[in-house]
Amino acid sequence: MKIDRREIARDLMGLGSVPFLLLVVVRVAMVGNFLELFHIVTAVVLFGLISIRLRGLHFHSGRIVIMAIFTSVFYDDRYYTTFALLIALVAIFSFVRYLKIQKVYTSLVLGLICSLVSYLVSLPLDLRNI
């Protein structure tokens, strides 16, 4: 049995898709964690706004980074954080290596910056969870 690494890379790209993002947002909203909901939505919107200016970014890479960061904070479990980090790194590596996608690392850094900015913006807002 031959493993098709390109197909696995395309499957991993689904982790940064809009439907998966919506699943994460609805899951966080269901438990009333408005702080994490604010972080995710703010980071993704900020990433989208910046990507309008910077052409050619890889949206899936940025969203994977944002969701890996904030779902790790949401679940607050070291095993989940390790797993999410591992999957995100494998996805990013496979986008570059097997799918030959450009500007993946730029999108990764921008996703990290947008996550940090959304966290810093939330500090003075003092959002409460239910």
C-alpha positions in Angstrom: 0.0 0.0 0.0 1.5 3.3 -1.1 0.9 6.4 1.0 0.0 9.5 -1.1 1.5 12.4 0.9 -0.1 14.9 -1.4 -3.5 13.6 -0.6 -2.7 13.7 3.2 -1.5 17.3 2.7 -4.8 18.2 1.0 -6.7 16.5 3.9 -4.8 18.6 6.4 -5.7 21.7 4.5 -9.3 21.0 5.5 -8.3 22.0 9.0 -8.0 25.6 7.9 -11.2 25.6 5.9 -14.2 27.9 6.6 -16.6 25.0 7.5 -14.1 23.7 10.1 -13.7 27.3 11.4 -17.4 27.5 11.8 -17.5 24.2 13.7 -14.9 25.6 16.1 -16.7 28.9 16.5 -20.1 27.2 17.2 -18.4 24.8 19.7 -16.9 27.7 21.6 -20.1 29.7 21.5 -22.2 26.7 22.8 -20.4 26.7 26.1 -20.7 30.5 26.5 -16.9 31.2 26.3 -17.2 34.6 24.8 -13.6 35.6 25.4 -12.3 32.7 23.3 -15.0 33.4 20.7 -13.9 37.0 20.5 -10.2 36.0 20.1 -10.9 33.6 17.3 -13.3 35.9 15.4 -11.1 38.9 15.8 -7.9 37.1 14.7 -9.6 35.6 11.7 -11.2 38.9 10.6 -7.9 40.8 11.1 -6.1 38.1 9.1 -8.7 38.5 6.3 -8.4 42.3 6.3 -4.6 42.2 6.2 -4.7 39.5 3.4 -6.7 41.9 1.2 -3.7 44.2 1.3 -1.1 41.4 1.0 -1.9 39.4 -2.1 -1.1 35.7 -2.4 -1.3 34.6 1.2 -2.4 31.1 2.0 -5.6 31.4 4.0 -5.7 27.8 5.3 -2.3 28.2 7.0 -3.2 31.3 8.8 -6.5 29.9 10.0 -4.9 26.6 11.1 -2.5 28.6 13.3 -5.2 30.8 14.8 -7.5 27.8 15.6 -4.6 25.8 17.0 -3.6 28.6 19.3 -7.1 29.4 20.6 -8.5 25.9 20.8 -5.4 25.0 22.9 -6.3 27.9 25.2 -9.9 26.9 25.2 -9.3 23.3 26.2 -6.4 24.2 28.5 -4.9 20.7 28.3 -1.2 20.0 27.6 -2.0 16.8 25.6 -4.4 18.6 23.4 -2.0 21.5 22.9 0.8 19.1 22.0 -1.5 17.3 19.5 -2.7 20.6 18.0 0.8 21.9 17.6 2.0 18.7 16.0 -0.9 18.6 13.5 -0.4 22.3 12.7 3.3 21.8 12.1 2.8 18.8 10.0 0.1 20.6 8.0 2.4 23.7 7.4 5.3 21.5 6.4 3.2 19.4 4.0 1.8 22.5 2.3 5.3 23.6 1.5 6.9 20.2 0.8 4.2 18.3 -1.0 1.8 20.9 -2.4 4.4 23.5 -3.2 2.2 26.4 -1.9 3.8 29.8 -1.8 3.8 32.2 1.2 2.8 29.6 3.7 5.4 30.8 6.2 4.3 34.4 5.7 0.7 33.3 6.4 1.9 31.4 9.5 3.6 34.5 10.9 0.7 36.7 10.1 -1.7 34.2 11.8 0.6 34.4 14.9 0.6 38.2 14.8 -3.2 38.4 14.4 -3.7 36.0 17.3 -1.4 38.1 19.5 -3.2 41.3 18.5 -6.6 39.8 19.2 -5.4 38.8 22.6 -4.0 42.3 23.3 -7.2 44.0 22.1 -9.3 41.9 24.5 -7.3 42.9 27.6 -9.0 46.3 28.2 -12.4 45.0 27.1 -12.8 42.7 30.1 -15.1 40.2 28.4 -17.0 37.8 30.6 -17.8 34.2 30.1 -21.2 32.7 31.0 
